[in-house]
Amino acid sequence: MLGNPGKRVTKNNDIVELFAAAYQATTSLEKAQSGLRKTGIFLYNDDVFFSDEDFLRYAVTEREQH
């Protein structure tokens, strides 16, 4: 709006172009990761479990049933 005073924003391409410019100017991978961490959602980390012993507590369902 500052670059084109008095010009109307139309539904066609104007909204998409304006949104794309604002989105690209404000988003980053760091902000996305931080937002996920704040909600308790963490990205997959292959280094969390180091050995088979780390999985032992989850082996309860694999025991023989009597």
C-alpha positions as a Python dict, from the first residue, in 0.01 Angstrom:
ca = {
    (1, 'M'): (0, 0, 0),
    (2, 'L'): (289, 236, 67),
    (3, 'G'): (437, 168, -277),
    (4, 'N'): (109, 226, -460),
    (5, 'P'): (-104, 474, -266),
    (6, 'G'): (-465, 482, -378),
    (7, 'K'): (-439, 155, -571),
    (8, 'R'): (-691, -112, -475),
    (9, 'V'): (-587, -462, -377),
    (10, 'T'): (-765, -717, -593),
    (11, 'K'): (-841, -1083, -527),
    (12, 'N'): (-648, -1207, -826),
    (13, 'N'): (-270, -1190, -792),
    (14, 'D'): (-234, -891, -562),
    (15, 'I'): (-320, -1076, -242),
    (16, 'V'): (-91, -1367, -327),
    (17, 'E'): (198, -1136, -409),
    (18, 'L'): (150, -927, -94),
    (19, 'F'): (124, -1236, 127),
    (20, 'A'): (428, -1401, -33),
    (21, 'A'): (642, -1091, 21),
    (22, 'A'): (535, -1056, 385),
    (23, 'Y'): (573, -1428, 454),
    (24, 'Q'): (923, -1448, 307),
    (25, 'A'): (1031, -1138, 496),
    (26, 'T'): (918, -1268, 836),
    (27, 'T'): (966, -1645, 838),
    (28, 'S'): (1272, -1851, 914),
    (29, 'L'): (1359, -2207, 1007),
    (30, 'E'): (1471, -2089, 1351),
    (31, 'K'): (1133, -1926, 1420),
    (32, 'A'): (947, -2240, 1312),
    (33, 'Q'): (1163, -2464, 1533),
    (34, 'S'): (1126, -2229, 1828),
    (35, 'G'): (748, -2222, 1788),
    (36, 'L'): (732, -2601, 1780),
    (37, 'R'): (957, -2630, 2088),
    (38, 'K'): (733, -2389, 2283),
    (39, 'T'): (436, -2620, 2223),
    (40, 'G'): (633, -2931, 2320),
    (41, 'I'): (668, -3060, 1965),
    (42, 'F'): (1026, -3148, 1879),
    (43, 'L'): (1173, -3225, 1540),
    (44, 'Y'): (1296, -3579, 1481),
    (45, 'N'): (1641, -3633, 1629),
    (46, 'D'): (1816, -3954, 1526),
    (47, 'D'): (2069, -3913, 1809),
    (48, 'V'): (1817, -3938, 2095),
    (49, 'F'): (1859, -4314, 2135),
    (50, 'F'): (2214, -4440, 2141),
    (51, 'S'): (2179, -4814, 2200),
    (52, 'D'): (1928, -5097, 2223),
    (53, 'E'): (1924, -5050, 2603),
    (54, 'D'): (1752, -4717, 2549),
    (55, 'F'): (1452, -4908, 2414),
    (56, 'L'): (1428, -5169, 2694),
    (57, 'R'): (1157, -4990, 2891),
    (58, 'Y'): (934, -5015, 2584),
    (59, 'A'): (988, -5390, 2548),
    (60, 'V'): (706, -5464, 2796),
    (61, 'T'): (466, -5544, 2514),
    (62, 'E'): (709, -5797, 2369),
    (63, 'R'): (714, -6023, 2677),
    (64, 'E'): (549, -6367, 2672),
    (65, 'Q'): (195, -6371, 2801),
    (66, 'H'): (114, -6632, 3072),
}
